Structure formats: structure tokens, C-alpha cells
Amino acid sequence: MDADVIIIGSGMGGATLAAALAPSGRRIMILERGEHLRASPKDRDAEAIFGDGAFRPDETWLDGQDRPFNPGNYYNVGGNSKFYGAALIRYRASDFDAVMHPGGTTPGWPIRYDEIEADYQAAEDMYQVRGQATDDPTEPEHSGNYPHPPVPDEPDMAALRARLKDAGLHPSHIPLGVDLTLWLAAGKTTWDAYPNTCGGKMDAETGGLARALAHDNVTLTTGVEVEALQSDAAGRITGVLLKKGLILTAPLVVVAAGAVQTAALLLRSANDNCPTGLANRSDQVGRNFMNHNCSAVLALHPFRKNRSIYQKTLMLNDFYQRSNTRPPLGNIQMLGKITGPILAATTPLPRAVAHWIAARSFDFYAMSEDLANPESRVTLKNGQIKLDWQRSNWSAHLQLVRELKRVLRRVGFPIVLSQAFDRRTPSHQCGTARMGDDPAASVVDSHCRSHDHPNLFIVDASVLPTSAAVNPALTIAALALRAGRHITQTEFAA
């Protein structure tokens, strides 16, 4: 045996699970197809990041009409979290229930919020979250406090918060995994969508992976791409086949490659015993792909500038849950501050116009739930990934954007612009190996163990039964900690 546990992927799920299992003393091998991000002049260069796509992979997928596109996923140690906005938000308690939306009803989860609350608390401690749980009426119950107070508002953001409060809304602090001093010392930019090479963001590498690698029994191997998993007639995973031909073995195998790549790996691993792919007796692998419905909303006043550098400290959940007059619509939070170079690189606006708008804009991120749909799916076509994302619940998202625009005009912004994100932006992909109690309708159980293969766990966003309408990173980490506890109790007890 090459290890006691092989974990494929070093993103939020894989890194956090490794940290949870490390104290057991068992030999844990983490395989990552990418390399460490190293500091470079491009790290804070908006034109290089947003215009040239300097960090985007040289990879092509197919959409539902077999048209090629370049996905926005990243392959490096820490996964997509190296570029994330570090918003570490708990799902609302109601998100674990079946919720009626304009586009349909969510399936609910096999666990309730109180069954994962302690893991949320532990994940917040591991990722050193800065937050305040008392200013959001929708915030679920916490058994403890955030490790640190919230990241402070900049003056223009504090003024915006006051105006929103005066309008009867409940602006709250975004729980953030950011060491502001460390981040800004490396450059005066926001952290949202910028690579973390200075250690200022608590991402999968600086959080869970650093904690795991502090133990001598944990190793990380980079530049290793997994071609397939092997299984026997009894359903056990017997080997991890690398693209270079080497086969690694361990009594326990964990896939944490992300919602698209995890599904692709399981489908690619089809054999005589599992002709439709591993863990796929239910025919659910690759199905129920969800990607949040998201829009950027820019509010500006022609005679007032926004001097913020990072901006991303405020969110609104006033439209999140159902009321007597409207259905649940989603979450609103600040984007990292959009600058002139970002706007010029991502729109057809003349550079001078882009700089004029960006100097005055307050940049919001409107996010609505995408509902599970078995026909929204990941498949393989001649070995190539095909992502047929079928948006759902779009009318709710359009209503959320309308509500936000109405509020922003009321608080003093005469100009409000919006632009929806498309499939090239991976807005929290999830759902392709979903969790459930029924093996005929789900891929893993509530502890992330495969229904079909007792020594296979899947610990990443693919297991989420619903997308909810907040950033999934903290929920992925909490599920990884829950799975780690289960593995320790059931597999390592002897």
C-alpha cells in the first residue's frame, strides 16, 4: 500500500479533510494536478488577470450544443480557493429543508443544520474567519463566536452601510477569511478574484493544507493527474491510475477534485463491473449540476467617487427568505472593488469611460439559487468534458436584481447598471455527486461515503444537494470535517 488514505485534490474539501485526518497518524497522500502558485508581478495586475487570463487553464470544454469554451476553473495547490473572495458564509438553517422557489422546490438535505453546526464552528476556527453573527436576522444559531472581529468597512462603505440601514434594510458583515494587514502589505487591491501568493487569504492552502502538512504523516504530491479509479467485483476501490501509468493503492480513497472534474473522473473510471462509471448505480453522477445565478450590479453617482480599495465587507440577506409578499430571491454582497483596468479588460467600454465609471461605482454581487435538475449535467464526449448547464430559477434572479436596483436608487444612486455572469465564470459549481439517504437517487450518504463503494469518499462541492444562495466554501469545509470525524470513528477506530 502506498498510503492509508489517498486524497485526490487539494481544494477546500480535500485540504480540510486532510487536516481533520492528520492527527490520526495514518499515512495520508494528497495528489494535486497543479503546482503551487508562486509570487509574480502578475499577481496584482488587473489587465493580466482579467484581460489576458494569465492564470486561466489552457483547457477546452464543450457546452450543451458542443461548442468549445474555456472554463474559469483553476488547477493549483489550493484549487479555486486561491482566487476566491474569501466569503465564508454558513448556509441559512432553512437551506437544509425543502424550499419552494419560483422555479421549483429544492430536494432538501439528509441532514439538518443542527447536525452540522459544530462543524461550521470548527471550520470558522480553522479558516480564522472575521465576522459578526448578530447583525443579520437570517443568520442561523452559532454555538460560539467568530475567531476575529469583522474586516472593517472603508469610509465610503461605512457611509453606504448607514444609508442602507436608514432605508430599513439589514446590512451585515461578510464573514471573511482575510488577514487585511497581510493582504494590503502586498498590494493595494481587493482580494476577490486575485491570486493569493502572500498568505493574506485563508484559502485551502493557507488554512487546511498548512495544518495538515504540519504532520509528518501527510504528504502532498503536485503535478499528478489522475486518469481513473480501479474497482473490483465486490465494489472496493483497488487502485488510483495516474496519467503517467503508475497505479497507487490505499485502503481508503477520497475524490475532492471539484464538481466538474470529480464527475468526469468517476465517469471516466467505467469498467466491466461499473459500465456507466464508478459510484453511478443511481445514474446520478454528473447530473444535477448547479452554478449560482449571478449578476454584477454597479451603482454610481456622477458627482461622488468611491475611494474604497477592497470594498468587500457588506452583504444583504433581506431578500433571502420567503415573505408574505415575495418568494426567496437570494443574497446580495459586495464584489471586490472593480477598478478601471478590470472594467476595461472585461467590457467593450472605452478605457476612459471604464475608468470614469469604476472611480464612482459601488459594485454589488447578486446571487440566486440554481435548482437541481437531472438534465443539467456533466458528461464525456470522446473523452472531453461536456458541461450542459441548464439554468433554473432565473425569474427569481431577475426579480432580485430589480429589487436591488430599486433599493440602490432609493439610497442615492441615479445610475445602476447590471450584467449577468455566463458559463465561463464558475460561480460556485456543485451538485454532480449529490448526497442523500436513498442509494437509488444519490451518490453518497450523509457522511460523504459512496453508496456503491465502501472505501470511496467524495468530499467537495459535488456532494451538495442544493446550491442555496450563499458562497459554498464554508459548507464544503464543514462537510469535510464531518466526513473526517466519521472516517476516524469508523475506519481508524481499531
N, C-alpha and C positions, 0 to 999 in steps of 0.2 A: 504494500500500500504506500502511495506517495504522501498521503496525509490522512488525518481523521475526518477532516471536513474540507471540501473544495468549494469555494465561493466564486462564482463567475460574475464579475462586475464589481467595481469599487465606488459606485454611486451611493446615494443616500441609504438605500436598502442594504446593499452588501457591506458597506463600511460600518453601519450601525450594528448590523448583526455580528460582524467580526468583533466589534468592541464588546458586545454582550457575551460572546462565547470565549473571549480571550482568557478571562480569569480561570477557566476550567482546566487550563494546562494542556488541553488537546491540541494536536498539530493542525493548524488552520492555514490553508494555502489560498490566497486571493489571486485570481487571474484577471488581468486588465489588458484589453486590446490596445489601449492608448499608452501614452507616456505622461510623465509629469509635465505640467506647464512650467516653463522657466521664464523668469523676468525678461522682458524685452521692451524696446521703445514703442512697440505697437500696443502695449497693454492699456494705455490711456489715450490712444489715438483714435478719435471717433471716426475719421474717414477710413482708416484701415479696418476697423471693426465692422462698421455699419455699411460702408460703401464698397470696400474691397472684399469683405467677407474673409478676412485674414485667418480667422480661427474656424471657419466652417469646414466640414469634411469634404473631401473630394469624392463624393458619393452621389449616386443617382437612384431614386426610387421611381416607381410608376404610380400614377393616381388611378382613380376608378375607371378612367377612359384610356388607360395605358399610355398616358402622356408622361414623359420623364420630368422630374423636378429634383432640385437639390434640397434635401431636408435640413432643418436647422439644428439637428442633434449634434452633440459634441462627444468625441471619443478621447478621453484623457483620464488620468487618475482623478477621482472625484466626480467623474461624469458631468452631466449637465449642471450640477450644483456649483461648479466652478464659475458659471456665468449667471447664476440665478440672482433674483432680487433680494434674497435672504429673508423673505417674509415667512415666518414660522408660526402659522396660524392654526389653531385647533378647528376641526370641523365643529359646527354647532351640534348640540345634542340631537336636534330634530333630524339632522342629516343621516342618522343611522336608522331612521324609520322610513316607511314608505311615504313619500311626499308627492302630492298632486301638483303638477305644473301645467301650464297651458299646453305644452307639447306631449303630456303623458304623465304617468306615475312611476316614480322610481321603485326598484325592487326591494329596497331596504337591505340591511346588513344582517348577517347571522350573529352579530354581537351588538350590544348596546353601548352607549357612551360610557356608562359607569364601569364597564368591563375593560376599558382601555384608558381610563382617566389617569391611573397611576403611571402608565407607560408614557402618556403625554407629558406628565410632570417630569419623569426621568429624562425624556428626550429634550425637554427645555433646559434641564440642568446640563446635559451633555453638550448641547449646542449653545450654551451661555446666552440664552435669549434675553433681550432687553424689551420689557413690556410693562403694561399696567392693565390688570384684568377688571378694573372697577368702572371704566368709563364707557363700556359697550353693553347695552341692555341685552344683546343676544349672546354674550359670552357665556359659555357653559361653566358649571361649577369647577373650581380649582381646589385641589387638596393642599396646595402650597403656593408660595409666591414665585414670581419670576426671579431668576438669579440676580438680575440687574434692573435698575430703573430704565424707562424708555429712552430711546435715542432722542435728543432734544430737537424741537422744532427750530428751524431758522426763523428770523424775524418775519419774513413775508409769509411763511407757513403758519406762524402763530397768529398773524392777523387774519388769515383765511380761516383758521380753526374758530376764531372768535366770531367771524361773520356767519359761519355755518351754524354755530350754536345759537346766535341771535335769530336765525331763521327757523329755529325749532328742531334742528337735527342733532344727532349724537355723534359727532366726530370723535373717533377713538385713536389710540396709538397703535400703529402696526407693530406686532411683536417681531423683532428683528434680531438676526444673528450677525451683528456687525460691531466690531470694535472701531468706533468712529475715529478715534485719535490715530490708530494704526493705519486705517484706510486712507485718511486725508493726508497723512505724512508722505504717502507715496504718490500723491497727485490730487489736485482739487477737482475731482469729478464725482458723480454719483457712482454707486457700485452696481446698479441694476444693468445687466447685460454686459458688464465689463469683466474681464478675466481676473480671478483672484490669485495673483502671484506674490502678494505682500503679506498674506496671512490676516488681512483685515476682516474678511468674511469668515464666519463659521460655516464652512461647507462640509461636504462629506470627507474631504481630505484633512482639513484642519481640525475637524471635530471627531467623528467616529473613527476614521482610519488612523489618525495620530494616536488616539487612545489604544487602539488595537495593537499597533506596531510597537508600542512601549513594552509589549510582552514578547519574550524570545521565541515563544511557540507559534507566533504569527509571522507569515512571510507574504510579501507582495511581489508578483512577477508581472512586469509590464511588457507590452509589445507581443502579447499572446492572444491570438484569435481562436475561439472555439468553433470547430466545424459542426460537431454533432455530439449528442449523448448516446451511449450504447446501453441497451437493456436486455435482460434475459426473459425467458418464457414465464418466469414467476413474477415479473414486473419490477424487479430491482434494477436500479441503475448500476451498470457494471464498469463503465468507463467514460472518460471525457476525452473525445478525439479532437486534437488540435489540428489547425490547418496545415501545419508542417508535418503531420503524420504521427506525431507522438501521442500515445494514449496514457492518460493519468487515471489513477484509481483512488477511491476513498470510500469508506462505508456510508458517508453522507455527502450528498451533492446539493448545492444551492444555486439556483439561477437568479441573478439580480442584474440583468442586462438592460432593463428598461422595457416599457410596454411594447414597443415595436420589435426590438431585437430579441427579447425573450420569446415572444410568439414565433418569430421567424426561426429561432434555434429549435424550438420544440417541433415545429412543422418539418424542419429540415432533418430531424432525427428519426423520421419514419423508418420502420423496419418490418420484417415479416410478422412480428408479434404485435406491432402497433402501426398498421398500414396508413393511418391518417395522421400520424405524428404522436410523439410522447405526450402523456397526460391528457389525451384527447378522446377518451372514450365517450365523453359528453358531446363531442363536436363543438366545443365552446372555445378552444384555443384559437386566438386571433379574432374572435368575434367580440362584439360589444365595445369596440374601440371608441373612446371618448376623448375629446380635446376641447377645453373650455371655449365657449363663445366669448370672444373678447374684442373690445374696440378701444382705441386711443381717443380720448376726448380732450381737446385743447381749448381752454378758456382764457380770453385775454381782454384787456382794456387798452385801447391805443395810447393812452396817456399815463399808463402805470407800468413799471417794469417789475419783473420777478427776479430778485437778486440771489435766489437760492442756488446752492451748489448741488446738493444731493436731493432735497425735496421730499424723499420717500419716507414720510413719518406719519401720515394720516390716512385713515380709512373710514368708510361709512357703511354700516350694515342696516340702515333704516329701511331699506327695500329688500332685505334678505328673506324675511319670513312672511308667510301669508297674513294678510289683514282682512278686515271686513270689506274693504273696497278694492283690493288688488291681490293677485297671486304672488308667490315668491318670485323675485326678479334677479337677485344676485348681490354681489359685493362690489364696492367701489373703493379703490385705493389709488394713491398717488403713484405714477410712474417715477422712475429715476428722472432727474431733470433733463429734458430734451434741450439740446444746445443747437446753435446754428449749423455746425458741421453735421450733426446727426440728421437734422431735418433736411438739409441739402443733399445728404447722401441717400436718403430713403424716400424722397418725393421728387416730382419733376419741377418743384418750385425754383425760380432763380435764386442764386446764392444770397443776394442782398435781401430778398423777400423772406427767405428762410431764416436769416439771422434776425431780421426785424420781428418776425413772429415769435421766435424762440426766446428772445430777450424779454418778451411780455407774457408769455404763456405760462399757465398753471396746467400741468399735464396729468390727466387722470386715466385710470385703467378700469374700464367697466367690464365685469366678468360675470357670466351667467352659466348655469349648469347645462351641460350637454348630457342627454339622457342615453342610457344603454339601448343599443339597437343591434340585434344579432347580424344584420346585414351591413353594418359599419364595421369593417374588418381588415385585418392584415392577412394576406396570402402570399404565396410564392408563385412567380411565373417564370419558368425556365431558370429557377434559382434566384431570381431577382425579387426584392421586396416590392409588393404591390399594396399600397395603402388606399383603400376605398373608404375615406371618411365621409359619412353621411351626416351632415349637421342635423341637429334636432333642437326643438325648443327655441327657435330663432325669434319667434314673435315676442317671447318674454325678454330676450336680449334687446330687441329694438325698443321695447317699452322702457327697459332700464335706461337705455341711452337717452330716450326722450325725457324721462323723469330727471336724470342728471342735468341735462341741458336746461330744463325749466328751473331747477334749483340754482344753477350757476348764473343764469340771467337775473334771478331774483336777488342774488347776493352781490351783484355789481359787475358782471361780465357781459358786455353787449355783444361780443363776438364769441361764438362757441362752434368749434369745428370737430368733426369726428371721422374716424377711419377704422374699419373693421380689419382684424388680422386674418390672414389666409393660412392655407395649409403649410406654407413654408416656415411659419412660426410655430414651434412645438409648445403650444400653450397648455402644458400640464397633461401630456398624453397618459392615458390609463385604460384599464378595463379588459385587456385581452386574455387574461387568465383568471377570471374573477373568482372570488371567494364565495362559498356557500355551503349549506349543510347537505344539499342533495347532490350526490355524485353524478346524477343524470343531467344536471343543469348548471354545474360549476366545475372548476378545475382544481381548486384547493379547498381545504377545510378552513375553519376559523383560526387555525394556528399556522396557516400558510403551507401545510403539508399536502402534497399531491394526493388526490383520491386514488389514483391509479398506481402510484409508485411510492411505497412506504419510506424509501430513503431519499426522496426528492422533495425539496422545499423551493418555493418561489417567493422571493421577498423583494418586491419592488412595486412600482405603480400599477403593474399589470393586474394585481390581485384586487384592486379597489372595485367594489360592486357599483359604486356611484362616484361621479366626479365632484359632487357638491358644487359650491361656487366660491371656494377659497383655495389658496395655494396648497398643494398636497404634500409638500416636503416633510412637515412635522408629522403628519399622519403616517407617511411611509416609515419614518424613523420609529414612531411608536409601535407600529405593527412589527417592525424588525426586532424591537426589544421584547415584545410579547412572544414572537416566534423563538427568540433566543432563550427565553425562560422555559418555554415548553421543551425545546431541544435538550436543555440542560437537565430538566427533570425526567425526561423520558428516554433519552439516548445516552446520557452521561451518568445516570444515577448509579450504575453498577460500579 
